[in-house]
Every structure is written in C-alpha cells, then in structure tokens.
Amino acid sequence: MNLNIIDNQLYIELEWYEQLWAFTINKTFEIPLAHIERVTDEEPLSNWAELRAPGTFLPGVIKAGTYYTKQGKEFWYVTNDKNYLTLELKDEPYKRIIFTLDNHEVWIERINQIKLEREL
C-alpha cells in the first residue's frame, strides 16, 4: 500500500494482492483532505454484527474489504493488531477507511499538519 498527498488529495494506492484480498477493483482511493474529519491510530471497534460485502476475514490474520457497520460503509485492510491508521470521512462513499501501516504515526502527523496549515 502506498500513500501520497498531491494537491490537497490523499491517494491510497493498493497493491494487486491487496485488491485481491479486499475483493475490490479500486486500485486507488482519492480523498480530498477537506473530507478527512479525523485521523487516528486508535484501535477501531469491530464486532460480529458487521456485514462483509465483499471482503476477506481470517481472525488474527486479515480483515480486508467493504464492511457495513452501525457507522455506515467502511473499507478495511488490516493485517495485524497494531499500527492502525483510521480515516474518518465526510462526503465520501466510505464513512471510515481503516488499515495498518508500519509508518502510520508519520502519516497521522503529516495529514494533521497539512490540514492545520490549510485552516490557517
């Protein structure tokens, strides 16, 4: 998974195998930074009442794909129980995008810094 920020847009580009596990044809998510309400590394709540459609779930191994929860439509690509990067969105098809990333803290700081600069 590769992340880039270009012209006030966050680009999340999935590798081919990530697309396969997530059962998605979307290779790239383009999210305007103004549509990111909150970015965090908190462990997102997950429970049995979620509807996976489509996606992959192997407990303790991977949770990937589109999920429908009480919060709304979400996209997950989580492969371990740490290093979460959760984007809470507005005016987007997904309410949240959750994934794990080794350098998640760097991206949280970078996104928050750019958003803060834009507000000033």
C-alpha positions in Angstrom: 0.0 0.0 0.0 1.3 3.4 -1.0 0.2 6.8 0.3 0.8 10.2 -1.3 -0.5 13.7 -0.8 -0.8 15.7 -4.0 -2.7 18.9 -4.5 -4.9 18.6 -1.3 -5.7 15.0 -2.1 -4.7 11.9 -0.2 -4.0 9.0 -2.6 -4.1 5.5 -1.2 -2.9 3.0 -3.8 -3.4 -0.7 -3.2 -1.0 -3.4 -4.4 -2.6 -6.1 -6.7 -2.7 -8.7 -3.8 -4.3 -6.1 -1.5 -7.0 -5.6 -4.2 -7.4 -9.4 -4.4 -7.9 -9.9 -0.6 -10.2 -6.9 -0.4 -12.3 -8.0 -3.4 -12.1 -4.5 -4.9 -11.5 -3.2 -8.4 -10.5 0.1 -6.9 -6.7 0.4 -7.1 -6.6 3.9 -5.8 -8.7 5.9 -3.4 -8.6 9.6 -3.9 -9.7 11.6 -0.8 -9.7 15.4 -0.6 -8.0 16.4 2.7 -11.0 18.6 3.5 -13.1 15.4 3.6 -11.0 13.9 6.4 -12.6 14.8 9.6 -10.3 12.9 11.9 -7.2 10.7 11.6 -6.1 8.4 14.4 -4.1 5.4 15.4 -6.7 4.2 17.9 -7.8 0.6 17.5 -11.2 0.7 15.7 -14.1 -1.1 17.3 -15.2 -4.2 15.4 -17.8 -6.8 16.2 -19.8 -9.7 14.8 -22.7 -7.6 13.7 -20.8 -6.2 10.7 -21.8 -7.2 7.2 -18.8 -8.0 4.9 -19.7 -7.4 1.3 -17.3 -8.3 -0.3 -14.2 -9.0 1.6 -11.9 -11.4 3.4 -11.8 -12.1 7.2 -9.5 -14.6 8.9 -9.3 -13.9 12.6 -5.9 -12.7 13.7 -4.6 -12.7 10.1 -6.5 -10.3 7.8 -9.6 -8.2 7.6 -10.0 -6.7 4.2 -12.8 -5.3 2.0 -16.0 -3.4 2.4 -17.9 -3.7 5.6 -21.3 -2.3 6.7 -21.4 -1.3 10.3 -23.5 0.9 12.6 -21.4 3.8 11.5 -22.0 3.1 7.8 -20.0 1.8 4.9 -16.3 1.2 5.7 -13.2 0.0 3.9 -10.7 -2.2 5.9 -7.3 -3.6 5.1 -5.9 -4.7 8.4 -3.2 -7.4 8.7 -2.1 -7.1 12.3 -3.4 -5.8 15.6 -1.3 -2.7 15.7 -0.2 0.3 13.6 -3.7 1.3 12.8 -4.4 4.3 10.6 -8.1 5.2 10.7 -9.5 8.0 8.5 -13.0 9.2 9.5 -14.5 10.8 6.4 -17.4 13.1 5.4 -19.0 13.5 2.0 -17.3 10.3 0.8 -18.8 6.8 -0.1 -17.0 5.3 2.9 -17.5 6.7 6.4 -14.2 5.3 7.5 -11.1 3.8 5.9 -9.1 1.6 8.3 -5.7 0.0 7.5 -2.5 -1.0 9.1 0.7 0.7 8.1 4.2 0.4 9.5 4.8 4.2 9.4 1.3 5.1 10.5 2.5 7.7 13.0 4.3 9.6 10.3 1.2 9.7 8.2 -1.0 10.8 11.0 1.3 13.7 11.8 1.7 14.6 8.1 -2.1 14.6 7.4 -2.9 16.6 10.6 -0.1 19.1 9.8 -1.3 19.8 6.3 -4.9 20.1 7.4 -3.8 22.6 10.1 -1.8 24.6 7.7 -4.8 24.8 5.3 -7.1 26.0 8.1 -4.8 29.0 8.9 
